[in-house]
């Protein structure tokens, strides 16, 4: 296989995961969501609201996408790295399915988490990895009794 130069359009999905974060609902931080599902919320005391909040958990879906490129080492230069170094966010490039085209990533707002690479020294090959993460809107879930 001949090595290609680095390109923002040549990312290949290399794996990923879907996970859920969970935390206890709070009458302070989740008041509007609790008010929508708890009957009589507006007329409750703070203690009653605290008790009602314990019946709910907040769940948030997190999607992580891993991608990689195998490129000629000489083509992966500091000018290619710079656009990925913005701490305020980097627009996720199109990521392709191995041996395919688009459709490799669920729709969402992704943030670059890390971008390690290995300069293998074997035939001038570098392997660049990228990990992108999207956090979706948290949802209030009623705990099972």
JOZI-V925477 format. One line per field, one symbol per residue. phi: phi as a letter, one per 40 degrees, with the letter a starting at -180 (. if undefined). psi: psi as a letter, one per 40 degrees, with the letter a starting at -180 (. if undefined). burial: b if it has 24 or more other ideal C-beta (glycine too) atoms within 12 Angstrom, else e. A space follows every 50 residues. Layout:
phi->???
psi->???
burial->???
//
This chain:
phi->.ccbcdaccbcbcbhiabbbcbaccbcccbdcccccbbcgdccccdcccd cccccbbcbbcbbbbbbabbbcdccbbdcccdcccccchbccccbbcdga bdgcbccicbbccaacabccgcggbbbbbabbbbbcdcbcbcccc
psi->hiiiiiheefhhheaaihihiiiiihddefddddddehheddeiiddddd dddeeiihihhhhhhhiiihihdeegiddddddeeheeihhhihhiihfa aaeehihihihhdigiihhdehffhihhiihihhhihiihhhii.
burial->eeeeebeeebbbbbebeeeeeeeebebeebeebbeeebeebeeeeeeebe ebbeebbbbeebbbbbbbbbbbbeebeeebeeebeeeeebebbebeeeee eeebbeeeebbbbebebeeeeeeebbbbbbbbbbeeeeebeeeee
//
